[in-house]
Amino acid sequence: MVIMQHSVLFYIILFLAAFFAGLVDSIAGGGGIITVPVLLGIGLPPHIALGTNKFQSSFGSFTAAYYYIRKNIVNLRKAVPGIVFTLIGATAGVITVQHIDAKALNYIIPIMLLIIVAYTIINPTIGEKDRKPVLNDTMYYAIFGLGLGFYDGFFGPGVGSFWAMAFVILLGYNFKKATGYTKVMNFVSNIVSFILFTAGGFVVFSAGIVMAVGQIAGSKIGANLVIKKGAKFIRPIFITVVVLTLIKIIYDRLL
């Protein structure tokens, strides 16, 4: 079905896609598996679809992060080292992807996502309560802020899942707390990518603004559900999102 760029149906589809993406992303990550195919489906070239997606997803991650901070799930001062290292990593990733072929990651990332699913299923109580951390905050953020920030700027799929599990396993956070801090780091890498994509002229603002409204609405509802329902609510959604992300990456690789 061909959709005219300025038709009412065009904007309704974009709004709804962004709403559900924001809802899912604020709970367990993975909103991009909804929005990117929709943007490609309406005829945007891949680089413009990715740029527009980063623009609209920045609003969703900001809304969720702000909500978690306001509800005292996230201590922003404690997250500062992560913000700094993620900013550096994401900037390096966005610059690097312009010069290096990212196809090799199509083979590595599915394996990593499969390990996350298996680990979460084998450990049914993981993330229900806070545990003793394995690393101190500074070392953790130096490693994962640079690493996952770089990855999100360079490639991106599944980064929310990697952040959440790293918080759970290495800093001992419960899933609710891990989700909150994940959204803060997601916002940092999203805004860096958005700025650089915009500088390159790869953002369609008419589409992005409509999607931003949907993202804000969906993210607020999703974050509220996480705060009310807690870790047991997040776990099955988290596993589902990781599996769907894994399927999408494999599917894209086979095309």
MIGU-470287 format. One line per field, with one value per residue (C-alpha): x, y, z; residue in one letter. Coordinates in steps of 0.25 Angstrom, whole numbers. Layout:
<nodes>
c1 <- (X_...)
c2 <- (Y_...)
c3 <- (Z_...)
rest <- (A_...)
</nodes>
This chain:
<nodes>
c1 <- (0_6_4_5_15_6_-7_-15_-13_2_3_-7_2_15_8_3_16_24_14_15_30_31_22_31_44_42_39_49_56_55_45_54_49_35_39_50_42_31_40_46_32_27_38_49_63_71_80_68_60_71_73_58_57_68_61_48_54_61_48_43_56_57_42_45_58_52_40_49_58_45_41_54_57_70_79_84_97_101_99_108_120_111_106_120_126_114_114_129_126_114_121_132_122_115_128_134_121_123_137_135_126_117_113_122_113_101_108_113_100_90_100_100_85_83_92_84_71_77_83_70_62_72_72_57_59_70_67_55_64_76_89_103_111_122_129_129_122_134_140_126_123_137_135_120_118_129_126_111_111_120_112_99_105_111_100_90_80_79_86_75_76_91_90_79_86_99_93_86_98_110_104_93_81_67_60_52_65_73_62_62_77_77_67_77_88_79_76_90_94_81_83_98_93_82_91_101_90_83_97_97_83_77_65_51_45_31_30_39_31_18_26_32_18_15_28_25_11_16_28_21_10_21_30_18_15_29_28_15_17_32_42_33_25_38_44_34_34_49_51_40_47_61_55_48_61_69_58_59_74_74_63_70_83_76_70)
c2 <- (0_13_24_39_46_57_49_47_32_35_42_33_21_28_33_19_12_22_21_6_7_17_8_-4_3_9_-4_-14_-6_-10_0_2_-12_-5_9_6_-4_6_17_9_4_18_19_27_23_15_26_36_26_23_38_41_29_35_48_42_32_43_49_35_32_46_44_31_35_48_40_30_41_48_36_34_21_27_36_45_49_35_33_45_36_27_39_44_31_28_42_39_25_29_40_31_20_30_35_21_15_25_18_4_-7_-12_-25_-33_-30_-37_-50_-46_-39_-50_-59_-49_-47_-62_-63_-52_-60_-73_-66_-59_-72_-81_-71_-68_-59_-50_-36_-37_-31_-23_-31_-29_-22_-29_-16_-2_9_16_3_-1_12_13_-1_-1_14_14_0_1_16_12_1_9_20_9_-1_-1_-13_-19_-8_-6_-21_-21_-9_-15_-28_-22_-13_-26_-35_-26_-15_-24_-15_-20_-20_-7_0_-5_-1_13_15_8_19_30_24_22_36_40_32_35_50_49_41_50_63_56_51_65_71_62_65_51_55_57_66_66_51_52_62_54_41_49_52_37_34_43_38_23_25_32_20_10_16_17_2_-1_7_1_-13_-15_-26_-38_-29_-26_-39_-46_-34_-33_-47_-45_-32_-39_-51_-42_-33_-46_-51_-38_-37_-52_-49_-36_-44_-55_-45)
c3 <- (0_-4_6_2_11_16_17_30_30_28_41_49_45_50_63_67_63_72_83_84_82_94_102_100_100_114_120_113_102_87_82_69_64_63_58_48_39_39_34_24_20_17_7_14_10_21_26_27_34_44_46_48_57_66_66_71_80_87_92_97_105_111_116_122_128_134_140_146_152_157_164_171_163_157_165_154_162_163_148_144_141_132_124_122_117_109_102_98_94_85_78_75_70_61_55_53_46_35_31_35_31_42_36_45_56_50_54_68_73_71_79_91_91_91_103_110_108_113_125_129_127_135_146_149_161_154_155_165_177_178_180_183_172_165_160_166_159_152_146_142_134_129_122_118_116_106_100_99_96_84_80_80_72_63_61_72_72_86_93_103_107_108_117_126_128_131_142_147_147_150_158_165_162_161_148_151_155_143_134_139_138_124_119_124_116_104_104_104_92_85_86_81_69_66_66_57_47_47_44_32_28_30_38_33_44_39_42_54_62_60_65_76_82_81_88_99_102_101_109_121_121_120_131_140_138_142_155_159_155_158_154_152_141_134_133_123_114_114_110_99_94_93_86_75_74_72_61_54_53_48_38_33_31_23_13)
rest <- (M_V_I_M_Q_H_S_V_L_F_Y_I_I_L_F_L_A_A_F_F_A_G_L_V_D_S_I_A_G_G_G_G_I_I_T_V_P_V_L_L_G_I_G_L_P_P_H_I_A_L_G_T_N_K_F_Q_S_S_F_G_S_F_T_A_A_Y_Y_Y_I_R_K_N_I_V_N_L_R_K_A_V_P_G_I_V_F_T_L_I_G_A_T_A_G_V_I_T_V_Q_H_I_D_A_K_A_L_N_Y_I_I_P_I_M_L_L_I_I_V_A_Y_T_I_I_N_P_T_I_G_E_K_D_R_K_P_V_L_N_D_T_M_Y_Y_A_I_F_G_L_G_L_G_F_Y_D_G_F_F_G_P_G_V_G_S_F_W_A_M_A_F_V_I_L_L_G_Y_N_F_K_K_A_T_G_Y_T_K_V_M_N_F_V_S_N_I_V_S_F_I_L_F_T_A_G_G_F_V_V_F_S_A_G_I_V_M_A_V_G_Q_I_A_G_S_K_I_G_A_N_L_V_I_K_K_G_A_K_F_I_R_P_I_F_I_T_V_V_V_L_T_L_I_K_I_I_Y_D_R_L_L)
</nodes>
